[in-house]
């Protein structure tokens, strides 16, 4: 993240995203694939690190191997194999949605994962269980723990969509997009930006 100054002099926190150039590697149609979509490739990959099936896939579109592939729908303009899409696509877009994988935080307890208060102070003889969940079940009926009970477990590392993020600036010469606020994932992670 970084920050930029707005027109009225306010310091606005923002995230810089490199958007493209993305190359059209496949066009899916209803007749052949059952749905309409455009597959885009991003970031150059070495041929020695690309599998032979993927080398054939990129050869069909006449492009060099790409490291990341993603499918998108709802393009307004007609696209052909090998076309390049740049950040200029978002020149007149005030707000975007960003999809990414959140940071993994490993196994966490109920206080951090769900915001439980714990026992609080060490009252009622609780001297070693201040951050524990407490009782989780009932008596002989229903004699089980219900599904979906909030407990400790894996936190983070899930697909997250952040809606309606404001586009502050588009820098076409470097394919950069400045978005107000934070986006899911760590520095250098791959995200999808949707109009």
N, C-alpha and C positions, 0 to 999 in steps of 0.2 A: 504494500500500500504506500501511497504518497499523498500529497495534498497540493491543490492548486488554488489560486485566488480567483474568485468570481468577479463579475463586472462591478458589483457594489463593494468590493474590497474584503469580502469574507473569505476565510480560509476553509476550503471544503475538502474533507478527506475523500480520497478516490482510489480505485484500483485500476492499474494499467493492464490491458489485455492485448496480446498480439493476435490479430485476427487475419490470418491468411498470409500469403495467398493460398487459397484452397482450390484444388483442381477437381473437376468432375471426372470421376473414375468409372461410374456406372449410372445408367438411367433405367429405373425399373418401371415396368408398365403393367396395366391390369391384365392384358392378354397373356403375357409371358410369366409374370411373377405373382399376379393376383392383387397387386396394389400399386399405387403410384408413389415413387420416391426418387430422390436424387442422392447418390452416394458421393461424398466429398472426401478427398484425401488431404492430409495436412502434415507438414514437416518431412523433409527429404530423408530417405533411408538408404543405406548402402546395399548394393545388390548381393553381396556375400552374406548379409544378415537377413535376407528375405527368402522365404521358401519358394520352391519352384512353382507350386500352384499360384501363389500370389504374384510371382513374376509374370506368369501368363495372363493373369487378371489385369495387371497394369499394362501389358503389351497390347491388349485389346483396345484399351482407351488411348494408347499412344503416349503414355505419361511415364515418368520415372517412378521408381518405387517410393511409396509414402509410408510413414511410420504409424499414422493414426487414420482410421476410416470411421465415418459416421454418416447416417442417413437422415435426410430432412425432407419434409413435405411442404407444399404450399408456396412454391416459388412462383412469382408473378411473370417473370420473363421466361422465354423458351431457352432451354440450355441444351448444349450438345456435348458429346464426349470430348474431353480435353480442354473445355472452357475453364477460365480462371475467374474465381470470385474473390474480390478484395473487400477491404473494410468500407469502400465507397457505398456498399449496399446499405449501410446504416447512417448515411450522411444526413437524412432528413427524419430520423427516428428519434423521438424524445425519450421513450422508455423501452427497455428490453427485459427479457427473462433470461436468467443464467442457470444452467444445469451443470452440476458437478458432484464429485464424491467428497463428502466432508472428511475432516481429519479424523483418523482413528485414535481413540483414547484408551483402548484396551478394556480390561475388566474393571468396572467401577462399582462402588457400593451405592446404596439407595440415596444417600445424602447428596452425592454429586450427580448421580444419574437422574433422579426424580425429584430432588429438592426436599426430601424428608428432613424433619427437624432433629431426628435422633431423640435420645432420652433427655437431652438438655444438660442440666447440671447433674452431678452424680448423686441423685436422691434415690430413695427407696432401695438402698443397697446396691445401686448400679455403679460400680466403680470401674468396670472394664468394658462396658458395652455402650459407650456414648453415641456411637455412629451406627449402631445396628438397627435392623428394621423393626424389631419387636415381634409380637405375635403375628402369625400368618394364617392361622386356621381357626376353626370352631371346635365344638365338642364332638360327641359321637354322631351328631348329625350336622353337616353332611359328611363328616368323616373324610374330608379331602380338602385339598387346596384348589380353589377355582382357577381355571385357565385365565391368563392375562393379568395375574396379580403382579403388581410392580415390585420387582426385586432387583438385586444386583445382577450385573451381567455385562456383555459386550456393549460398548458405547461408541458411537461415531462409525466412520467407514461405511456410510450409507449414501444412496443417491438423494441429493437435495436440490430442489428448485427454488430459487429466490426470484420473486415476482416484482415487476414494476420498478426496476432500478433506473435511475435517471442517467442518460448519456450526457456527459459534460462536454466532451470534445472528441473529434475524429481527426487523426493525424494520418492522412493517406500516404504520405511519402515513406512512412515507416510501418504502415499497416497497424497502427495502434488505436485503441479505443479506450477512452477514459470514462469510467463508470463511477457514479457517486456511491460510496459505501463499500462494504466488504462482500466477497463472493465465497461460495463454499470451496474448501480445499486448501492445500498448502501452496507455497510459492513454486511456480513451475508446473503445476498440475494442469491437465487438459480439461477444458470446460466447453460447453455448447452454449452459444448465444442465439436467442430466438427473438424475432421481432414481435 
